[in-house]
Amino acid sequence: MPDQAVALPRATGRVKSLVTLALVVALFVFAFGQTKFNLGALFTGASDFFRFFGRMAPDLTALPQIWPPLLQTIQIAYVATIIGAIIAIPLVFLASANTAFDPVSMWIARTLLTVLRSIPDLLWAALFVAVLGLGALPGVVALTLFSVGVLAKLGSETVESIDPGPLEALKAVGAGRNRTILFAVVPQIAATMVSYMLYVFEINVRASVVIGFVGAGGIGVLLQTYMNFFDYPGLGTLILVIFIVVLAIDGLSVWARSRLI
């Protein structure tokens, strides 16, 4: 009798796993067919692919034209990350169950963060270009909103997973909410939050290249210009520079995050 009671949950769990696997496979097959994904077409177009990239032999004389927008791209990402972090910090504590004022304020903060994350940075940039005009400003605003959504979400999850001991100890001796956060929460999340900021900066550098396609400043504007005028050597140089810079920033960010956590 006890053996049968133990075997029943195991059999039920096995059935659930098989049903879940079957559902995942069925959805994949359906999506695969709907997207008309064709491996044969990829291999058929391989010669055209290599022929196209053969035209993109880098032309180093384009470098003086590339540096100013590249610098602007990094500046857009940096400013957006810093401003986004400043705005995100209070939202982190408002959206965390163990530091929020009340359930209503927590729900409002979480809803706001959901809205910010649900709109892609490219769409934010297109909207602000229409409102603010061409240039770096709409790019900074768009990536700031993106940074707020990501940092506040990651930060609130970090706050909710901290050791509750120091928090409860300060509350027990009558410390107010602000002092409790300052002395019990911030020391536990500071290094992780800095790590998240570096990670978001890394993402923003890549995103700031793309948002230039909608006129939001940075090197993406020059990238689109090269493509429109079929300047393949200049395009190749630009892609090479972007690759090196992003690789360097990624490496620096990974190193800094490994030292912090």
N, C-alpha and C positions, 0 to 999 in steps of 0.2 A: 504493500500500500504506500509506504513512504517513497519507495523507488518510483512508483507511478506518478506521485505528486511532483517529484523532482524532474522527471522526464517530460512532463507536460509543458512547463515553462520553456524548457530548452527547445522542444519541437515548435512551440509557438514563435519563439525568437527566430528559429531557422526559417520558418515560413515567411515571417515579416521581412527578413533579409533577402530572401529569394524574390518576393514580390517587389521590394524596393529596387533590386538590381534589374528585374525585368522591366520595371517602369522607366528607369534611367536609360536602358538600352533602347526601349521602344521610342522614347522621346528623341534620343540621338538619331535613330534611323529616320524618324519623321522629319526632324530638322535638317538632316543631311540631304534628304530628297528635296525638301522645299528650297534650300539654298542652291540646289543644282551644282554642288561641289563636284569638280571633275579633276581627278589627278592627271588624266591623260592630257587635258588642256594645258596643265602646268608644264608638263614635259615637252609638249608640242611648241609652246612659246618660249622655251628656254633659250633657243638661238637668238630670238629677238631681244630677249632680256640681256644677254651678254653683249649683243651688238649695240644696244642702247647705252650700256654702261661703258662700252669701249669709247664712246664719244665724250665721256665725262673725265677725260684725263685732266688732272688739276692744272690750272693756270695760275702760278704764284703771283703774277702781276695783279691779280684781283684782290690780293690780301689788304692793301691800303683801303679799299672800298668796303671790306668786310669788318674791319676792327670796330669802327664806331657803332654800327647796329648790334654787333656782338656784345659790346660793352653795355649798350642799352638793354639788351635782353637779360643780362645778368643783374643789372640794376632793377629792372622790373620785378624779377623773381625775388630779389633780396628785400626790396621795400615792401612788396606784397606779403612776404613771409613775416617780417617784423610787425607790420601793422595788424596782420591777421592774428598773430600770437597775442598781441596786446588786447585785441577785442575778444579773443577766444578764452582768455584766462577767467574772467568772471562767469562766462557761460559754462565753463567746465564745472564749477561748483554749483551753479544753478541747475544743471542737468544731471547731477549725481544724486542718487537716492539718499546717501548718508550725509550730504552737506547742503541739500536744497532747503529753501525756506519752508516750503509746504508742497504737497502733491500737485497743486494747481500751477505754481510757478515752475515746477520741474516739467510738467507736461507742456507748458508754453515753450520753455527752453528747448526741449527735445523736438517739438514740432518745428520750431524755427531751424534747428540744425538739420532736420530731415529735408526741409524745403531747400536749404542751401546746398546740400549734397545731391539732391535729385536733379539739379540743373547743371549740365556739363559746363566746364570752364569756357569752352569755345562758344557756347550759346550765350553765356554771360558777356563775353567779349563782344559778340555781335550786337547784343542789346545796348551795351554802353557806348559802342562806336556810333550807333544811331542817335544816342542821346548826347554824348559828349564830343563827338567828332573823331576824326582820325588822330592817331598819335599814341604815346605811351600811357597817358592817363587812363583811358578805358581798360587797357591791359592790366594796369596796377589794381584798379578797382575790381575787375573780374577775378584776378588771382587772389586778391584779398578775401573776397567772399568764399572762394574755394578753400583757401587756407583756414578760415574761421570754421567752416563746416567740418573739415577733416580733423584739425587740431582739437576742437572742442569735443568731438565724438570720441577720439582716441583718449583724450585726457579724462573725460567723465568715466570711461570704462576703467581707466587706471585708478582713479580715485575710489571707485566702488570696490576695487580688489585690494585696497591697502589693509594693513594690519589694524583692526578696530581698537586694539588695546589703548594706544596713546589717545585716541579720540574719546573713548569712554572715560579714561582717567581724567582728562581735562574737564569734560562735562560734569564729572562727579564732584569736582572741587569748585564748580560754579563758573567756569570760564565761559565767556560769550561765544557766539558763533564765529566771529571774525578771528578772535584769538585762538580758538580751537583749530580753525583752518590753517592759520599762520604757523602754529607751533606743532601741530599733530599731523597735518596733511601735507603741507608744502615740503617739509624735509623728506617725506617718503616718495614724492612724485617729481621732485625738481630735476633729477638727472634724466629720468624717463621723458619728461616733457621737452627738455633740451634736445634729446635724441629725436623725438618726434618733429621738432622744429627743423632739424637738419634734414630729416627725411622729406618733409614737405618742401623745403627749399630745393632739394634735389628734383622733386617732381615739378616744381614751378619753373625751373630752368628749362626742362623739356617742354612743358606746356607753353611757355612764353615764345618758343619757336613757332608753335602751331597757331597761336592766336594772332600772329602777325598776318596770317592769310586773310583775316577779316578786317585788317587795317588797324590793329591794336598795338602797333609799334614793334620794335625789336627786329631781329634778323629775319623773321618770317616774311616781312615786307620785301626785303631784298631777295629772298628765296623765290618768292612769287614773281618778282620782276625778271629774274634769270630764266625762270620757266616760261614766262609769257613771250620773251624775246629769243627763246631757244639758244641761250648762251650756256651750252653744256659744259665747256671747260670751267667757266665761272661757277656754275652749279656744282660741279665736282669738287672744286676748291672749297666752296661753302659747306658742303656736306662733310668733307674731311675735317674742316675746322670745328664744326658742330660736334662731330664724333669725338674728337680729341678733348674738347672742353667738357662735354658731358661725362666722358670717361674719367677725366681728372676730378671733376666735382663729385662723381659717384664714389670714386676711391677715397677721396678726402672725407666724405660724409660717412662712409662705412668705417674708416679708421677712427674718426672722432666719436661715433656712436659706440664703437667697441671699447673705447676708453672710458666712456661715461657710465655704461651699464655693467 
